[in-house]
Amino acid sequence: MKDSLLHKRLLEHHVTGSEFEWPELTKPEKDAKKKRINARACGIIKRRVNAGFVVAVMKSVWEREMSNSPYADGYLGKTFYAAGVFACLNFVRHWANDYSRTGYFRYVFEQGADGQREAVRILEKMKTNDIDRETFHMGGYSFKRMDDPEFVPLQAADFLAYETYRQIDNRVITGIKLDRRGKEIDVRGALKCLAYWDQPKYSHPDQDPRRLPTPVYGVYLDEPKIVGIRQEMEERFPLGFDQE
């Protein structure tokens, strides 16, 4: 994979025109090669990454609950992407506290996502507020393209985001889906590798993902959680975030 860009969607679907199309290979050969790339990438990520942070948001519910909410104009965000950015920064804050990390971090996000403008507003507010800057270890932020050679680590974030999306789609939103043979769709091998579920020592159901060798912090903001967030904000700040 030297000089390659590991864009997970292109790899998993052998997208036409991508370097992962492999038209000369049979399907079994493609599957085997894809499995080798996933295993190699997962190994690199687990050796090099300090922690993983992932937030999934039920888009339609978030926009319904927050589109007219005054609290979305603060840090929560009216768009689901901005909500995910804020939630991930909260996880970074908790990780820094859990593992005694000090100093400031540079946050880098993939450029071009819907909701980027609102995310910038939230990030700028954190950067210019003394308390927020310390709380979130905000040393700066930027939005970069994944194919920028100076920001290769964005490919690790893309890897985790894709596998998390597939897990939620296959096994969470409407329960566990069945494949064409009527069998339950299992947890994907790449996610098992990232979460250490392929190792008996870490595969038991009570394992706290925040205590893995490469800790993972994550949440799925489904309808009950989103409604709960809005209600909590209304109860705690009946006059809005700016009340004394």
N, C-alpha and C positions, 0 to 999 in steps of 0.2 A: 504494500500500500504506500510505497515511497512516493512522495509528491502528490498523493491523492487527497481528495476532499471526501471525508466520510459523511455524506448526507444520508441519514438513515432511511428516509422515504425512498430515495433513488435506489439504494441498495436492496431494500426489502421487496420492491416491486419491479426491479430490473427495468427502470423507466427507459423508454426508447430515446436514444441519443446520449444517454449518460454513459459513464465509464463502466457502469455495472450492468449494462444491457447483455453483454456476453452472448451474442447471437450464435456463436460457433459451438456453444455448449448445449448439452441436453438438459432437461429439467433436473434429473438427479445430480448431474455435475454442477449445475447452478446452485442447487440446494447445499451441496457439500462445500462448495467454495464460499458461499454466503455464511455458512456455519463457522468456517475457519476464520473469516474476517471478523465476525461477531465475537468469537472467543478471544482473538488477538486484541481487538479494541477494548473489550471488557477488562482484560488483564492489564492493559496500559492505564486505563482509567483508575482501576483499584490501586495501582502502584503510585500514581501521580496526584490523584485528587484528594483533597483534605476532607470533603464532605459533599453530599448531594442535597439539593433543595428543590422540591417540586410541589406545585400547586395546580390543581385542576378545578376549573370553575364551570358550573352549569350556566352557560352564557345567557340563555333566554330568561332564566329566573333572576340572575343578577341584574340584567338590564330592566326587567319588570319592577324589581324591588327598589332599585337605586336611581332610576332615570329621573325621578322627581324628588329625590331625597336630598335635603341640605347637607347631610353627612357625607355624601359622595363628593361634594365640593371640597372636602377637607383632604383626608388621606385615602379614603376607601376607593374612590374612583367610580365613575359612572360606567366605564367600559370594563369588560371582564379582564382585558389584558392589564390595565392599570391595577385592578384588584389583585391580580396574580403577582405583579411586581411588588406591591406593598406587602403582601403576605410572605413572599420569599425574603424580603429584607427583614421581616420580623423573625423568620427562621434563622437567618444569618446572625441576628442579634442573640437569639437563644443559644445557638451553637458557640458563639464567642464566649458567652457566659459559662456554658457547660464545660468547655475545654480551655478556659482561662486564656483566650486569645486577646491580645491587646493591640493597640495601634489602629490605624485607619485602613480601610479596604477600598480598592477601586472596583466599582461595579460596572460590568460590561454586559450589554444586552444586544440581541440580534437586531439589526437595523431593518426597518420597513414594516413592522407589525402594525396592524390596526390598533389604535389606542396609544401609539407611541407619544403623540403630542400631550395627552393627559398624563402619561407616565413621567414625562419630562417635568411637567408642572409639579408633580408630587416629589420627584427627586430633587428638584431645585429648592423646594420648600425645606426639605430635610437638610440640604447642604448649607443653607443660609441661616438655619435656626441653630443656635449654640447647643441647646439641649438635644435636639434631634441628631445633630452631627456627632455628638458623643455617644448617644444611645445606639445609633445604627453604624457606628464606626465609619462614617461617610467621608472617605477621602476624595471622592470624585466619582463621576459616572460618564459613560459614553455609550453610543450605539454603533456597532460595527457590523460589517458584512462577514458572514461565516467563512467566505473564501479569502479573507484577508490573512496573509501568512503570519502576521504578528498576533493574530487572535485565534490560533489553532484550538485553544481550550473550549471555544464555543461549540466545537464538534462533540465534546463530551456532554455538554448540556443538551444538545440536540438528540444524542443517543438516549439519555435518560428520559427526555420529554416524549420521544416517540414510544419507548417501551411502556411508560406510564399510561399514555393515551390508549395503547392497545390493551393493557391490563384492565383499565376502567371500562372500555368498550366491550371487551370479551367477557368480563366476569363481575362487573359491579352495577352498571346503570340499570340493566333489566335482569339481573341475575346472571348465572353462568350460561353462556350460549352453547349450543350444540353444533358440531361440525356436520358435514354432509352425510356422514355415516351414523349420525345420532349420538355420538359420544361427546362428553363434556370437553370443551376447549381448555386445555391445561395452561398453566402459567408458562409464558414463553421462556425459552432457554436463556436468552440474553438478559431478561429481567431476573431470573433465578441467579444468574452469575453476579449481576450488579448488587443484588440484595443478600448475597451469600446463602441463598436458599438451597444451593447445590452442595452445601457443606453441612453434614449432620449436626455439627456443633452449633450452628446458627439457624437451623431450619425449624426449631420448635415454635409453636404458635405464640408463646409468651415472650419471644425474643423482642426486645425493644430495638427498633431500627436505628435509634439514636445512639446505641451502644455497640454498633458493629465496628469492625476495624476501619471501614470507611463509612461513617455514620450517614444516615439518610433522614432528612426531616421532610415530611410531606403531609398534605391534607387534600381531601376532595370536598370542595364546597358545593354540596348538593342543596336541594330546596330547603330542607329543615335548617341546615346550618346558615344559609343566607338569610332566611327569614329571622332566625335567631339573632344574627348580627345586627340587622336593622332594628329589631325590637330592643336589643340591649343598648344600642346607641340612643334611641329615643328615651329610654328610661334613665340612662346615666347623664345625658346632656339634653334635657328638655328644651333648652334655649339655644342649642347649637354648640359647636366646638369652641366658640370664642367666648362663651360665658365665663364670668369670673368665678 
